[in-house]
């Protein structure tokens, strides 16, 4: 791939040469004989992918249920010692996904954001009150998980839930310097978005890493709206027909190495009676090659002006200014990184730029699932020097990434 930026006083263009996209693959694939849109012999980690998709779908339902009662005054919005917001849903998702994966793949460790220390230390019922000694937070997390976990005949206990959370904690294991297989989970990427309001985007992200390579990734976004997202439908002439996919609210997106990136609405996945629209949609990055035509995302808390792109135009979030070639279109997306990966992988955005201060670490779970979804959709994820992100640089915990300058997610 060759990429170069050309500028003049009146026009900015981005010249890209890329491999041509095949026009023979269908955009939709029926899942009538399989839960995934390709045969088992096409995907080395088919079983793991099925389990990951199911776990993320269950986790999204948990988030929606918790969200309904989020502002009921029952203490569900909390603040950890580092002043980051955390909710019952964060702990509940980590417990739920951990329980599902450990049941099917007990030998594969989990790298995740939370542990149970905050839960164990806070909000026990005071002495002298009914129920003294019980922990209200643990009760809330347990109640959120109990209806979603597939535990079979086993009775789930509070201890089981806390142990499941700790399975992903920093002190659960040390992977060491040798290549390893492990899951990477972001319970809720964009927790600020989760607690902000009903329209905010937040994502559950899960990936499987094998010997330093991300082999599969799944993202679930309960508030994703497809109504205004054009997709490419196959025609006799190839990928030329734009069609609006109004399949409903929420989305599950997954990618498996060598098998592409696919999405399906959460409403379709949860409706087992309606088979008419039972199909996965293949995802591709967009094909914009002009800067003023592309749509850009920046990280939460950063601005276009804070990025070292002084040779480029100014930015606008005004959709009516898209045709102004002196400006770039900046999408006002919310909070976490994974929703920006989802936007690039689905073709809704062209570029996501994250700036990182010198020697600053970012968390693996904020990027792993999104990286493979963008790559398999035809995009590219690098640091600002063009090097791939090294998930094994943190040889003990596999929790930190140290990209040079930041992260650049593009349509290639």
C-alpha positions, 0 to 999 in steps of 0.5 A: 500500500502506498499512501501520500498526502497532497495539499494545495491552497484550495484542495487536499487529497489523499492518494491511496493504492490498495488491492482490489476488492473481490466482487464475487462474495455475497454481502449477506449469508444465511445462517440457517445451517450454522450460527455463523456465516461460514462453515466450520472448516473455514475457521480454525477457532470456530468453536471459540468464536461461537462461544464469544458471540454468544457471551457478548450477546448475553452481556449486551442483554445484561447491560440493557437490563441494568440500564433500565434501572440505572437512574432509579437511585439505588446506587448503581453508578459508582466511582472507583479510586481512580475517579472513573465511573463503574457500574453494576453492569461492568462487574456483571458483564465481566462475571457473566463472560468469565463464567461462560468462557471458563465453562467451555474453555477452562484452560484459557485465561482471561485478561480483563479490566476489573476485579472484585476488591471494590465490590467486597470493600463497599456498601455492606449493610451496617450493623443494627440494620436488617440484613447486616453483613450482606453486601448490597453491591454484590447482591446487585451484581449477582442479580444482574448475572443470574438470569443470563448465565448458562450454568445448567443444573449448578446453582450459582452463588455469590462466591461464584460470581466474585471468583468469576470477576477475579478470574480476569483480574490483574493478580489472577495469573502471569502469562510470562514471556512465552507466546500464550493463548488468552481472552481479552475482555472490555466489559463496557468500553465507554462507561461514561457513555453508559451512564450518560444517557440512552443515546450514548454508545458503549461497547462490550468487546472480547478478543482471543489472542493466540501466540501474539496474534488476535485470531477473533474479536467480537463487539456488541453495541446495544445502542447502535442505530443502523437506520442511516448506515448504507451497506453495499449490496451485490449486483450484476455489476459488483459492489455498487448498490447502496441500501439502507439497513434498517434492521433494528437497534443494537449490533453484534460485530465479529471478525475471525482471521481470514474470514472477514468481518460480519455484523448482525442486529441484536434484535435479529439475534434475539428474535428466534421466531423470525427467520426471514432476516436471519443473516449476517452482513459482511462489513467493509471499510469505506473507500473514500480517498479524499480528505474532505470526503472522509469522516474522522473520529478522535478520542474522547477528551481530545480535539482535532486542534490538539492533534499535530495535523496543522497541514490539514483543514479545520474540522466541522461537525456540521453535516451541511459543511461536508462538501466544503473541501477546506474542512474535514468532517468530524463525527461527534462519537461518544467516549470509548475507543471500541465504538470508533473501531466499530464505526471504521469497520462498518464504513460509517467512519474513515479514520480514528485517531488517538493521540497518546502522550510519551511513554503512556500506556493504553489498555489492551482491552480498549483495542484488541476486538476492534483491531481485528474487526477493522483489519478483516474489513479491509482497514489497518491499525498501526501506531503513528510510525506505521508499526503494528501494535504489540500486544505482548510488550507487557510480558506478564499481564498482557494488559498494556500497549505502548504505541509510538505517538498513538493509534491510527485506525484507517480505511487503509 
